[in-house]
């Protein structure tokens, strides 16, 4: 099963937190929001994830890698 995460926004309402960190990488309880979503998708049976990234997209791509650490296949679409 495949899923897509929309993670391209600037997070303007979260400023100044998002000045240097994209909103999907902000942490809640020590875990980035994006990681929480990836784990939820994995637990729901998703294997392939496309993450749409734009604002500070290099950080998102670096964080995701190929998804192996979560047992997923991740592609970052810019």
Chimera marker file (.cmm) of the C-alpha trace (Angstrom):
<marker_set name="trace">
<marker id="1" x="0.000" y="0.000" z="0.000" r="1" g="1" b="0" radius="0.5"/>
<marker id="2" x="1.183" y="3.542" z="-0.739" r="1" g="1" b="0" radius="0.5"/>
<marker id="3" x="0.606" y="6.877" z="0.980" r="1" g="1" b="0" radius="0.5"/>
<marker id="4" x="1.597" y="10.497" z="0.475" r="1" g="1" b="0" radius="0.5"/>
<marker id="5" x="2.483" y="13.008" z="3.174" r="1" g="1" b="0" radius="0.5"/>
<marker id="6" x="2.110" y="16.670" z="2.262" r="1" g="1" b="0" radius="0.5"/>
<marker id="7" x="5.019" y="18.396" z="3.998" r="1" g="1" b="0" radius="0.5"/>
<marker id="8" x="5.773" y="21.354" z="1.722" r="1" g="1" b="0" radius="0.5"/>
<marker id="9" x="4.315" y="24.315" z="3.625" r="1" g="1" b="0" radius="0.5"/>
<marker id="10" x="6.325" y="27.067" z="5.267" r="1" g="1" b="0" radius="0.5"/>
<marker id="11" x="4.578" y="26.784" z="8.632" r="1" g="1" b="0" radius="0.5"/>
<marker id="12" x="4.157" y="30.555" z="8.864" r="1" g="1" b="0" radius="0.5"/>
<marker id="13" x="1.818" y="30.393" z="11.854" r="1" g="1" b="0" radius="0.5"/>
<marker id="14" x="4.477" y="28.448" z="13.772" r="1" g="1" b="0" radius="0.5"/>
<marker id="15" x="7.147" y="31.121" z="13.417" r="1" g="1" b="0" radius="0.5"/>
<marker id="16" x="9.712" y="31.614" z="14.890" r="1" g="1" b="0" radius="0.5"/>
<marker id="17" x="9.905" y="27.831" z="15.389" r="1" g="1" b="0" radius="0.5"/>
<marker id="18" x="9.845" y="27.257" z="11.621" r="1" g="1" b="0" radius="0.5"/>
<marker id="19" x="12.388" y="29.904" z="10.645" r="1" g="1" b="0" radius="0.5"/>
<marker id="20" x="15.128" y="27.265" z="10.464" r="1" g="1" b="0" radius="0.5"/>
<marker id="21" x="13.238" y="23.989" z="10.915" r="1" g="1" b="0" radius="0.5"/>
<marker id="22" x="10.434" y="22.772" z="8.644" r="1" g="1" b="0" radius="0.5"/>
<marker id="23" x="7.168" y="22.178" z="10.501" r="1" g="1" b="0" radius="0.5"/>
<marker id="24" x="7.196" y="18.389" z="9.881" r="1" g="1" b="0" radius="0.5"/>
<marker id="25" x="10.487" y="18.175" z="11.781" r="1" g="1" b="0" radius="0.5"/>
<marker id="26" x="9.287" y="20.073" z="14.850" r="1" g="1" b="0" radius="0.5"/>
<marker id="27" x="9.316" y="17.759" z="17.836" r="1" g="1" b="0" radius="0.5"/>
<marker id="28" x="6.451" y="16.864" z="20.125" r="1" g="1" b="0" radius="0.5"/>
<marker id="29" x="7.494" y="14.834" z="23.132" r="1" g="1" b="0" radius="0.5"/>
<marker id="30" x="10.971" y="14.476" z="21.631" r="1" g="1" b="0" radius="0.5"/>
<marker id="31" x="9.711" y="12.908" z="18.370" r="1" g="1" b="0" radius="0.5"/>
<marker id="32" x="9.456" y="14.839" z="15.069" r="1" g="1" b="0" radius="0.5"/>
<marker id="33" x="5.903" y="15.164" z="13.735" r="1" g="1" b="0" radius="0.5"/>
<marker id="34" x="6.963" y="13.548" z="10.460" r="1" g="1" b="0" radius="0.5"/>
<marker id="35" x="8.305" y="10.488" z="12.268" r="1" g="1" b="0" radius="0.5"/>
<marker id="36" x="5.002" y="10.105" z="14.140" r="1" g="1" b="0" radius="0.5"/>
<marker id="37" x="3.147" y="10.065" z="10.807" r="1" g="1" b="0" radius="0.5"/>
<marker id="38" x="5.588" y="7.623" z="9.220" r="1" g="1" b="0" radius="0.5"/>
<marker id="39" x="5.258" y="5.210" z="12.132" r="1" g="1" b="0" radius="0.5"/>
<marker id="40" x="1.467" y="5.464" z="12.021" r="1" g="1" b="0" radius="0.5"/>
<marker id="41" x="1.424" y="4.716" z="8.318" r="1" g="1" b="0" radius="0.5"/>
<marker id="42" x="3.792" y="1.777" z="8.757" r="1" g="1" b="0" radius="0.5"/>
<marker id="43" x="1.644" y="0.383" z="11.554" r="1" g="1" b="0" radius="0.5"/>
<marker id="44" x="-1.408" y="0.706" z="9.296" r="1" g="1" b="0" radius="0.5"/>
<marker id="45" x="0.247" y="-1.485" z="6.661" r="1" g="1" b="0" radius="0.5"/>
<marker id="46" x="1.710" y="1.134" z="4.337" r="1" g="1" b="0" radius="0.5"/>
<marker id="47" x="4.983" y="0.124" z="2.633" r="1" g="1" b="0" radius="0.5"/>
<marker id="48" x="5.718" y="3.005" z="0.250" r="1" g="1" b="0" radius="0.5"/>
<marker id="49" x="5.527" y="6.672" z="1.200" r="1" g="1" b="0" radius="0.5"/>
<marker id="50" x="5.972" y="9.756" z="-0.953" r="1" g="1" b="0" radius="0.5"/>
<marker id="51" x="6.776" y="12.876" z="1.050" r="1" g="1" b="0" radius="0.5"/>
<marker id="52" x="6.064" y="16.130" z="-0.769" r="1" g="1" b="0" radius="0.5"/>
<marker id="53" x="8.627" y="18.682" z="0.450" r="1" g="1" b="0" radius="0.5"/>
<marker id="54" x="9.526" y="22.218" z="-0.566" r="1" g="1" b="0" radius="0.5"/>
<marker id="55" x="10.302" y="24.666" z="2.239" r="1" g="1" b="0" radius="0.5"/>
<marker id="56" x="13.620" y="23.555" z="3.760" r="1" g="1" b="0" radius="0.5"/>
<marker id="57" x="13.141" y="20.361" z="1.776" r="1" g="1" b="0" radius="0.5"/>
<marker id="58" x="16.781" y="19.328" z="2.076" r="1" g="1" b="0" radius="0.5"/>
<marker id="59" x="16.280" y="18.834" z="5.817" r="1" g="1" b="0" radius="0.5"/>
<marker id="60" x="13.211" y="16.691" z="5.211" r="1" g="1" b="0" radius="0.5"/>
<marker id="61" x="14.993" y="14.603" z="2.561" r="1" g="1" b="0" radius="0.5"/>
<marker id="62" x="17.986" y="14.127" z="4.848" r="1" g="1" b="0" radius="0.5"/>
<marker id="63" x="15.751" y="13.111" z="7.754" r="1" g="1" b="0" radius="0.5"/>
<marker id="64" x="13.772" y="10.602" z="5.681" r="1" g="1" b="0" radius="0.5"/>
<marker id="65" x="16.660" y="9.011" z="3.836" r="1" g="1" b="0" radius="0.5"/>
<marker id="66" x="15.352" y="5.937" z="2.054" r="1" g="1" b="0" radius="0.5"/>
<marker id="67" x="13.001" y="5.062" z="4.927" r="1" g="1" b="0" radius="0.5"/>
<marker id="68" x="14.844" y="1.880" z="5.853" r="1" g="1" b="0" radius="0.5"/>
<marker id="69" x="15.103" y="2.786" z="9.543" r="1" g="1" b="0" radius="0.5"/>
<marker id="70" x="11.280" y="2.626" z="9.763" r="1" g="1" b="0" radius="0.5"/>
<marker id="71" x="10.908" y="-0.368" z="7.467" r="1" g="1" b="0" radius="0.5"/>
<marker id="72" x="9.470" y="1.831" z="4.699" r="1" g="1" b="0" radius="0.5"/>
<marker id="73" x="10.417" y="2.876" z="1.193" r="1" g="1" b="0" radius="0.5"/>
<marker id="74" x="10.368" y="6.685" z="1.097" r="1" g="1" b="0" radius="0.5"/>
<marker id="75" x="10.630" y="8.954" z="-1.909" r="1" g="1" b="0" radius="0.5"/>
<marker id="76" x="10.832" y="12.712" z="-1.403" r="1" g="1" b="0" radius="0.5"/>
<marker id="77" x="9.098" y="14.684" z="-4.148" r="1" g="1" b="0" radius="0.5"/>
<marker id="78" x="10.033" y="18.306" z="-4.570" r="1" g="1" b="0" radius="0.5"/>
<link id1="1" id2="2" r="1" g="1" b="0" radius="0.2"/>
<link id1="2" id2="3" r="1" g="1" b="0" radius="0.2"/>
<link id1="3" id2="4" r="1" g="1" b="0" radius="0.2"/>
<link id1="4" id2="5" r="1" g="1" b="0" radius="0.2"/>
<link id1="5" id2="6" r="1" g="1" b="0" radius="0.2"/>
<link id1="6" id2="7" r="1" g="1" b="0" radius="0.2"/>
<link id1="7" id2="8" r="1" g="1" b="0" radius="0.2"/>
<link id1="8" id2="9" r="1" g="1" b="0" radius="0.2"/>
<link id1="9" id2="10" r="1" g="1" b="0" radius="0.2"/>
<link id1="10" id2="11" r="1" g="1" b="0" radius="0.2"/>
<link id1="11" id2="12" r="1" g="1" b="0" radius="0.2"/>
<link id1="12" id2="13" r="1" g="1" b="0" radius="0.2"/>
<link id1="13" id2="14" r="1" g="1" b="0" radius="0.2"/>
<link id1="14" id2="15" r="1" g="1" b="0" radius="0.2"/>
<link id1="15" id2="16" r="1" g="1" b="0" radius="0.2"/>
<link id1="16" id2="17" r="1" g="1" b="0" radius="0.2"/>
<link id1="17" id2="18" r="1" g="1" b="0" radius="0.2"/>
<link id1="18" id2="19" r="1" g="1" b="0" radius="0.2"/>
<link id1="19" id2="20" r="1" g="1" b="0" radius="0.2"/>
<link id1="20" id2="21" r="1" g="1" b="0" radius="0.2"/>
<link id1="21" id2="22" r="1" g="1" b="0" radius="0.2"/>
<link id1="22" id2="23" r="1" g="1" b="0" radius="0.2"/>
<link id1="23" id2="24" r="1" g="1" b="0" radius="0.2"/>
<link id1="24" id2="25" r="1" g="1" b="0" radius="0.2"/>
<link id1="25" id2="26" r="1" g="1" b="0" radius="0.2"/>
<link id1="26" id2="27" r="1" g="1" b="0" radius="0.2"/>
<link id1="27" id2="28" r="1" g="1" b="0" radius="0.2"/>
<link id1="28" id2="29" r="1" g="1" b="0" radius="0.2"/>
<link id1="29" id2="30" r="1" g="1" b="0" radius="0.2"/>
<link id1="30" id2="31" r="1" g="1" b="0" radius="0.2"/>
<link id1="31" id2="32" r="1" g="1" b="0" radius="0.2"/>
<link id1="32" id2="33" r="1" g="1" b="0" radius="0.2"/>
<link id1="33" id2="34" r="1" g="1" b="0" radius="0.2"/>
<link id1="34" id2="35" r="1" g="1" b="0" radius="0.2"/>
<link id1="35" id2="36" r="1" g="1" b="0" radius="0.2"/>
<link id1="36" id2="37" r="1" g="1" b="0" radius="0.2"/>
<link id1="37" id2="38" r="1" g="1" b="0" radius="0.2"/>
<link id1="38" id2="39" r="1" g="1" b="0" radius="0.2"/>
<link id1="39" id2="40" r="1" g="1" b="0" radius="0.2"/>
<link id1="40" id2="41" r="1" g="1" b="0" radius="0.2"/>
<link id1="41" id2="42" r="1" g="1" b="0" radius="0.2"/>
<link id1="42" id2="43" r="1" g="1" b="0" radius="0.2"/>
<link id1="43" id2="44" r="1" g="1" b="0" radius="0.2"/>
<link id1="44" id2="45" r="1" g="1" b="0" radius="0.2"/>
<link id1="45" id2="46" r="1" g="1" b="0" radius="0.2"/>
<link id1="46" id2="47" r="1" g="1" b="0" radius="0.2"/>
<link id1="47" id2="48" r="1" g="1" b="0" radius="0.2"/>
<link id1="48" id2="49" r="1" g="1" b="0" radius="0.2"/>
<link id1="49" id2="50" r="1" g="1" b="0" radius="0.2"/>
<link id1="50" id2="51" r="1" g="1" b="0" radius="0.2"/>
<link id1="51" id2="52" r="1" g="1" b="0" radius="0.2"/>
<link id1="52" id2="53" r="1" g="1" b="0" radius="0.2"/>
<link id1="53" id2="54" r="1" g="1" b="0" radius="0.2"/>
<link id1="54" id2="55" r="1" g="1" b="0" radius="0.2"/>
<link id1="55" id2="56" r="1" g="1" b="0" radius="0.2"/>
<link id1="56" id2="57" r="1" g="1" b="0" radius="0.2"/>
<link id1="57" id2="58" r="1" g="1" b="0" radius="0.2"/>
<link id1="58" id2="59" r="1" g="1" b="0" radius="0.2"/>
<link id1="59" id2="60" r="1" g="1" b="0" radius="0.2"/>
<link id1="60" id2="61" r="1" g="1" b="0" radius="0.2"/>
<link id1="61" id2="62" r="1" g="1" b="0" radius="0.2"/>
<link id1="62" id2="63" r="1" g="1" b="0" radius="0.2"/>
<link id1="63" id2="64" r="1" g="1" b="0" radius="0.2"/>
<link id1="64" id2="65" r="1" g="1" b="0" radius="0.2"/>
<link id1="65" id2="66" r="1" g="1" b="0" radius="0.2"/>
<link id1="66" id2="67" r="1" g="1" b="0" radius="0.2"/>
<link id1="67" id2="68" r="1" g="1" b="0" radius="0.2"/>
<link id1="68" id2="69" r="1" g="1" b="0" radius="0.2"/>
<link id1="69" id2="70" r="1" g="1" b="0" radius="0.2"/>
<link id1="70" id2="71" r="1" g="1" b="0" radius="0.2"/>
<link id1="71" id2="72" r="1" g="1" b="0" radius="0.2"/>
<link id1="72" id2="73" r="1" g="1" b="0" radius="0.2"/>
<link id1="73" id2="74" r="1" g="1" b="0" radius="0.2"/>
<link id1="74" id2="75" r="1" g="1" b="0" radius="0.2"/>
<link id1="75" id2="76" r="1" g="1" b="0" radius="0.2"/>
<link id1="76" id2="77" r="1" g="1" b="0" radius="0.2"/>
<link id1="77" id2="78" r="1" g="1" b="0" radius="0.2"/>
</marker_set>
